[in-house]
Amino acid sequence: MTQWRKSGRSGTGGQSNCVEVADLSGDVGVRDSKDPSGPRITLQVERFRRLAADIKRGAHDLP
């Protein structure tokens, strides 16, 4: 069974905008925590690391 997890900083209840991630044997799965049966994406580990770094530096923030 796939173990999905989210950041401890994501808050509680249905009000937080967060994703969950899972180790998929060499890849990383990403899904919306509010819709766990909805769409998911799978990224290679290095691509996930780049995406996370981009998000941390604000590259994907809305204007």
N, C-alpha and C positions, 0 to 999 in steps of 0.2 A: 504494500500500500504506500502511496506517495505521502510524505510528510510535508505539509505546507506550513510556513511560518511567516510571521510579520514582525516588524520592529516593536520592541517594547515601548517605543515613543509614539506609537500610532494612535494612542488613546483608546477609549472604550465606547461601546454603544455604536449605533449606526451612523454617527455624525462625522466620523473621520474619513478622509480621502486617502486610502492607502491600498497597497498591493500586498500580496503574499508571494513568497518565492519558495521553490522546491528544488532540491538536488535531483536531477534526472540522469544519473549515470554519465557524467561528463558534460551535460548541458544544464541550463537553469530554466525552470518553468516560472512564468509570471502570470498572475491572475488578479482580478479585482476582488478584494476581500468581502465586498458587499454582494457579490454575485459568484459564489464559488463554483456553481455549475455552468457558468457562462463561458465566454471565449477565453482562451489561454494562448500565450505565445511561448515559444521555446527559443532560447538564445544560446549560442556557444558561450562558454565561460568568459573568454576574453572580450567578446562583444558586450556581455552583461556588465563586466567591469568598466568598460568604456562608457556605457550608458549611465551607470551609477555615478561615475566621476563627472560626466557632463551635467547630470541632474544636481549634484552637490555644488557645482560652480555656477548654476543658474542658466545653463545653456538652453533649457527647455521651458523657462518661465514665460508666462503670457505677458505681453506688453502692458 
